[in-house]
């Protein structure tokens, strides 16, 4: 099983509590509640893991835990695919 330290080296992890009305800053540095942040992204099943770019566009997503046995493998795959998408976007010519 992977440790959180392993993931802290790969991605920025931000925990959102969809039931909380505490304020956080969104991707545009605007204050929104955890609840509003989750609502705007149609998060209605927990846990939901989303990998996003610096603008908040979703690169990859895991909803729920379909198989605890394969969860960490699935997460690694989503991180890898999302990273490739991000690199592809960054290298695109305009």
Beta strands, then each sheet from edge to edge (+ up, - down):
strand 1: 23-25
strand 2: 31-33
strand 3: 48-52
strand 4: 58-63
sheet 1: 1+ 2-
sheet 2: 3+ 4-
end
